[in-house]
Amino acid sequence: MWNVSEPKHLQCNEMTSESDMLHRALRWLRADCLADFATHEELVAPGAAMSGASGAEEVLAFKRHWLTEKVNYDVDAILDVDFKNRVVAASFTSLIPGKEGRGTEFMQFDEELRISGVSAIRHRHVSS
């Protein structure tokens, strides 16, 4: 199903290409889908901020609180890999009870290609 483990020959400080950033984004997304907290711990930046949580420990606690299903999301597309700004965008469907629906997630990476921020826009909240 998912085989996006970290290539053994790559270390965090050696990653500099778009494909490396995309690989890390896919691993993060897989971790969200399957509640793989070990991968979250590995990829989160110390000063990460998302969904009101600030700092790696708060982000990890937030993930443990919300990602409770066997499968939490269905990620169906990578929409953009913006290496210059270190952002990857993906579309998803939330399968979490009470949080169901479509959305787009933006993952921000730091200089070492760790996840430093995530923002999600739920499509039902977009208005003109």
N, C-alpha and C positions, 0 to 999 in steps of 0.2 A: 504494500500500500504506500507507505511513505518511507523513502530511503534517502534522507538528506543529512546524514551524519557528517560531522566536520571532517574534511580531508586531513589525514594524519600529518601530511607534510606542511600544512599551513598553520601558522601561529597568528594570533590576533594582530600583532604589530607588523606582520608581513603582508597583510591583506590590503591591497590597494586598487584592485580592479572592480569594474561594475559587476562582473560575474561573482566575485567574492561577496560583495554587498548583497546581491540578489540571493546567493546561497544562504547567507545569514538571515535574510528576511524570510525565506522559505522555512528555515528551521524554526524561527520565532512563530510564524503562522501555524506550523504543525504543532508546536508546543501549546498554542492557544486552542487549537482544535481538539487535541487529545489530553489536555491538562498535564503536560509534561513539565513539571516545575523545575526539574534538574536542568533542562535546557534554558528555561527562563533565567535561572540563577547564573548560568554560564554566560549568557548573552547580554544581560541587563547592565547598563552603565551605572556607576555608583551614584551619580546625581540625576538619574532618570526621573521623569515626571510624566504621569498619564492618569486620566480619569480622577483627578483630584488628589492622587497619591504623589508624594515627593520623596525621592531617595529610593535606592534599591530595595531596602527592607519593606517600606510601605507599598511599593509597587508589587513586590512578591506576595505580601499579605493580601493585597487587593485581588491578585490573580487567584490565590488559594480560596478566597471567599466566593468568587463568582464562577470559576471554572469547575463546576461540580458534576457535569454530565460526562458520560463515556465519550460522546462527541458533542462539542460545544458550538462549533461553527462548520460551515461548508464554504471554503474559499474556492471561488471558481475562476478567478483571473488575476493576473498581475497586470495592472493598468499602466504603470510607469516605473522606470528605474532612472532616477535623476541623480547621477553620480556627483555632479558638480555641487548640488545642495545636500547630498547624502540623504535622499528621501526615496522610499519605495511605496507605491500605492497599490492596494489590492481591493478587490470587491469580495463581499462575503454575505452569507446568510447566517444570522444568529439562530441557533437551535435551543438556546437556553430558555427554559420555561419562564414566561413573563417578559422576556427580552427578545422574542422572535422578530425577525424582519431583516430586510436588506440594508446594506450599508457599504461605505467605502472607508478603508483604514489607511492612514498615512503613518509610516514608520520613519522616524528620524534617527540617524546614526551619528555617533561622535567621531572624532578623528581616528580612533582605534577600531571603528566599525562595530561598536557596541550599541545596543538600542538605548537612545537617550530620551526618546519621547514617542508617544503614540497618540494620534488623534483619530477619532472615528466620527463620521457623519452618517447618521441614520437617514435613509432616503425619505422616510415619511415626514421628517422634520424640515426638509428643504422646501422653501416657498419663495415666491417672487415678490 
